[in-house]
């Protein structure tokens, strides 16, 4: 096993410091009490344990993201992806889409891409969480010593939103940002809407959180009652999961986007190019990529990183059913692991729905695991790693630990964890293992 595997499966240290987390979340008086509220309403949102990653895997993951973005930029790829997309996805006003989420399982020392999401949630929360974990004992000090306790995530995020604005509006001044979702106050990750709003306000912008269904489109502009009277919406930080804005309740947002009257990010164009699960079929098709001129080096990396994915059709039903134990099935337009199934867990009833079409079958990649302390009991949880990215650059790594078929925030001891990329010059593995064996408990 690698050193990261040894630590993830042998160290039960609880490295989350609640006081540190509170200081990072409640950076403004408007956010006071958030930590206590989350402890009650989201008891399994944050794990007490960090997740460790070897630097070679982190490097390969970053190279994979950059390689996929190069492929997505190819005219042939874009035309291929947009051929399956609704007409609205052909509108390209320049913005790339904030918080692209690349989700990976780590298998045999290789990051394996599970899916790509556009409006990936949790970045603001994980930025705070990353600063709230620290070493809990002497053996852990070398692991955390090289970790920047105060990386400028907020500056990076703000620069990303300004870049989105400038991509469409150039040097025009940005005055207002509206964070939208349907019933935003009821969303599980609603607390990070508050963090985003505070960030925008800190940088001198008028910002608010609003229900997307309360937007109004008139006089060539987009309006929402959450903003000051007479102030139109300049930019929409879009968190709705109606990815093509086809819901009649989102007609105002759709009209503004189609007219280019508001900068919307992320948007239908980004979703079609990145997040539709059919794109995993394309990215795992070596012959197709070779025909488009993708370099041998890039294709070799993609073959390692992207599990083979194929379309589910009635004609393929018998063959896929026979191979189901080696496959994972996902709806082409799905998100948040909804209606996603491990093949070995399928019933005939569910298979009848899947085999009718509208799903992809991906080669099953078992997740790696993290050993955690749950009420004094050593418990193994599954984990995946999310890379929050912008224009092919990784901004932040975070892990999610869980039990069950897919990620969730209902697992005791699970939730979001920071990813600690191991520094160079670590002590010999046997020394570290012996030290951890003597100290496998720590105070919260």
N, C-alpha and C positions, 0 to 999 in steps of 0.2 A: 504494500500500500504506500501511497505518497504520504508526505508529512501532513498535508491537509486532511487526508482520509483518517490518519491516526488521530488527529485532533478532533475532527468532527465525530468520530466514533468512540473516542476514549476520554474526552474532556467534558465534564458536566458543569463546568464553571458557569455561574450566573453573573454575567458581566454588565447587565443593564443597571444603571444607577437612576432611580426614580427622580431624585432631586436634580440631576443633570438633565434628564428628559424634560422636566418641567421648565427649567431655565431655557431650554432650546425651543420648546413649543410656545411658551407664553412670553414672547418677546415684546409684546405691546399690551397695554392695559385692556384693550378690547378683546384680548385672548385669555384673560385671567380666568382660571378655573377649568381650562380645557383638559388638562391632565387628569384631574379628578373626575370630570365627566366621562372621559374616555375609559377610565378604569371601571366605571359602572356600566356604561352602555356598550363598550367594545372590549370585554375582558380578555379576548384572545387576539387582539390586533397586533400586539408587540410580544415577541418572544424575549425571554430573559437571556438567551444565549446567542452569541455571534456565530457566524458561519465562516469557515476558513477556506481559502482558495490558493492553490499554487500559482506563482507568477506566470508560469508557462501557459496555464489554462486561461488566465486573464488576458494574456497577450493574444492567444489564439482566438478567444471570443471577440476581442476588439478587431482583429483582422477579418474575422468572419462578417461582422457588421459592415465594415468598410467595403468588403468584397460584394456583399449583397446589394449595397447601395450603388455600387458601380454597375452591377447588372441591371438594376431597376432604372438607371439613367439611360440605358440603351433604347434607341427608338423602336427597335424590333420588340423588345420586352414590353414597352409601354403600349404599343399598339395591340400586342397579344393580350395584355391584361385588360385594357379598356374595351376590347371586343366583347367581354362578358359582363361589362359594367353598365349601369344605367346612364342615360345621356348626360345627366348632371355631372357625372364624374369626369367628363372631358373638359370642364372648365378648369383652367390652370391660370391663376392670377399671380403666381410667383412663390407664395409661402409653401414651405415644405411640410409643415405640421409639427406642432410642439409635442414633446414627450412621446416619441415613438418608443414602443416597448418590445424588446426582443427577449423572449422567454426561452430558457435553456434547461435541459437536464444535463448533468455531468456524468458521463459514462465512459469507463475505461480511459480516463485522463483526457477525454475529449468533450468539449461543450457541444451538445446536440440540440439543434434548434427545434423547439416544439411549435411555436407560432410567433407571429408578429402582430402587435396590436397598435392601433392609432392612439386613441385617447387613454393611454395606460395610466391608471390611477396609482396614487401613493408616493409620488416623487417628493412632494413637500414634507410629508410625514417621515419618509425615510431619510431625508436630508437632516431633519432634527434627530432622528433615532441614531444616525451614524455617529453623532457627537456624544451620545449618552451612554455608550458602552466603553468600558475601560478595563484594564487588567485588574484581576482580583487577587492575584498571588504572584510571588516572585517568578515562578516558571513561565507565567504568561507575559511578563514584562517585555521580553524581546519581540513578542508578536505585535504588541500595540505600540512599541516605542517608535516605529517608523510610520505610524498612522497619523496623518494630519488631523488634529482634533477639531480644527475650524476651517475646513475647506470652503471656498467661497461659492457654495452651491447657489445661494440666493442671487449673487451677482451673475452667475452663469445662467440661471433661469431668466432673469430680467433681460440679459443681453439677447437671449434666444427670442423672447417675445418682441423685443425691439427689432431684431433682424427680420422677423416675420412681417412686422409692420413696414419696414423699409423695402422689403422685397416687392410689396404691392403699392406702397404710397411714396417711396423715395424719401425726400427730406421734409415732407409735410409733418406738422406736429401731431403727435399722438396725445389725445386728451382724455379719452375714456376707455375703460375695459369692462366688459360685462362677462361674468362667469355664469354659464347657463347649463341647466339640466332640467328635466321634468321633476317637479317637486324636489328641488335641491336639498331642502332641509331634511327630507326623508331618506336621502341616499346614504349608503353605509359609509362612504368616504367623505361625507359632507364636512367634517372638520377641516379637511385640507382646502376646501373652498374658502374657508375663513383665512387660512394661512396665505393663500394666493391673493385674496383681496387685500390683506394687510401689506403684502409685498408691493403691490401696485400703488397703494396709497402712500407707502413710505417713499416711493419714487415720484411723488407729486401728481399722480394720476387720479382722476375720478374713477372709482371702482366700486362694483357692487356684485352681489350674487342674486340671480334672478331666475324665475321659472321661464323656460323657453317658450311655453305656451302663452305667455303674457306679452310677448314681443309684438310690436306693431310696425307695419311697413307703409309709409306714406310720405309724400313730398320728396321722394327719392332718397329717403334715409330710414334707418332702423331706430326704433324708440322702445324704451322700457321704463315703467314707472319707478323702478328701483334707483335710477339715475336722477340727478337733479333736473328739475323742470327746465325744458328748453335745450337740454343737452342730448344729442343723438349718440348712438352707440358707434364708436370708431372701430373697436376690435371686440370680437367675441371669442372668449376662451371656451370652446365648445366641448361639453362633456356628455351630450345626449348620445344615446346608443342607436338612434335612428340614423344610420350612417349615410344613407342617400337622401335624407330629409324628405321622405315620401309621405310621412304622416301628415294629414291635413292640419293637425294642430301646430305643425312647424312651418306653415306656409309663409309666414312673415320672414323667418330666418332663411328659408329657401329662396324667396324672392330677392332678398338683400344679397345673398351669396351669388346668385345667378347674374345679378346686375353689377357685381363688384362694388356695391355701395358700402359694405362693411368688410373688414378683414376678418375672415373666419378661420380659426385654427384650433384643432385639426379639421379637415374638411373632406367632402366626398372623393375628391381627386386622390388625396393621400391614402384614403381607405382602400380604394380600388387598386392602387399600385402596390400596397404593402399588406393589408390585413385580410383581404379575401383569401380564404384557405386554398382556393384553386392555385394561387401563386406558389404554394408549397410544391405542387405538382411540377410547375415550371422550373423552380429552383433545384429540384432533384432530378431533372431530365438532362443528363450530360450530353446526349446527342443533340438535343435542341439548342443548348447553350453553345456547343461547339459550332453549330451552324450559324449562330449569331456572331461568332468571332470572339467569344469569351476566351481568354488566355488559358493555356493548359494549367498554369499555376493556380489561377483562380478556380478553375473547375475542379482541380484536385482538392482544394480546400473545401469547396462546397460538397463534394462527395463525402468528405469526412464529417462535415457538420450538419448537413441537411438530410434527415431520414427520408428514405424513399416514400413518396406519397402518390396515390393514384385516385382517380375518380370512382365513385360508387355509382354504378348503373345497373338497371335490371339485368342486362346481358351478363354482367360480371358477378351477379349475386351468388351463384352456387360456388364459384371459385373463391370469392372473398369469405363466404361462410366457412368453407373448409379451412381457410387460413386465419380465421378470426382471432385465434389465441395469440397470434404474433402481430396483431394490428390494433390501432386505436382509431376510433371513428369520430369525426367532427363535422358539424354543419358548415357549409361553405361560408355563410355569413354570420357565424356564431361569434360569441364573445363570452368572457368570464366563465369558461368551462360549462356553459349551459348546453344541455342536450349532447354532451360529449361522453363517449362510452369506451371503456376497455372491452376488447373483443371477447375476452374470456368471461366477462360478466353479463353478456347479452342474453336476453330472453328471445324466444321466437317472435313474440308480439312486437318488441322494440325493433327487432331485425326487419320485420315487415315494413316498418316506417322508414328505416334507414335505406333499405335496398330499393325503395321506390325512387331514390335519387336525391340530390341536394346535399350529399355528404362527400367527404373525402376519407380515405383510409390511409393512415400513416403508420409506417413501421414502428412497432412498440419499442420505446426506449425507457426502461425502468429508471426511476429517479434515484439519485444518491440519497444518503440518509444522514441524520444528525441525532446524536444521543443527547437527550435532555433530562433534567431532573424534574419530575412531576410528583410533588408531595413526597419526596424522598425515594421515589421509584425510578430507576433508570429506564427510560422509554425511548425507543427508536421512532423517529418521525421521518417521513419523506420530505424532500426539499426540491425546489426549483430555484433558478436564479433569473432575475429580471435585469436587463440592461436598459436603462433609460438613455435614449440617444437623440441626437439632433444632427441632421445632415451627415450621418455616417460616423459621428464621433460619440463615444460613450461618455456620458456625463456622470452617471451614478450607477453603482451595482447594489442590488438588494436581493435578499433571499426570502422565500416564503416556505415555512415548514408546516406540515399537516399530516393527517391520517385520512384515508379514503381514496377514492378513484382520482380526484382532482383537487387542486388547491382550494382551501376554504379558510375561514377565520372562525372556526368553531372547535378547534382542537386544543385541548388543555396542553399548555407548554409550547404551542405553536404560534404562528403569526409572522409578521415581518421581522427580519433580522438584518443587521448590517453585514456586508461581506468584507472580511479582513483579508486582503491579499498579502500573503506571507512575504516578509522582506528577505533580501539576500543575507547570507552570513548567519543563518540560524545555527544554534548549537546542534551537535550530533543528535540524531533521532533517538537513540537509546537513552541518552541523558535526559532528553525532554520527557520521554515516556515514563522513565523512572520517577522524575520529579512530579509529574501529573498523577501518577499512581499514589503518591504520598499526599497529594492535595487535590482531591476530586470533589470537594465541596467548598462553597464560599458564601459569604453573606450577600444578601440582595443589594 
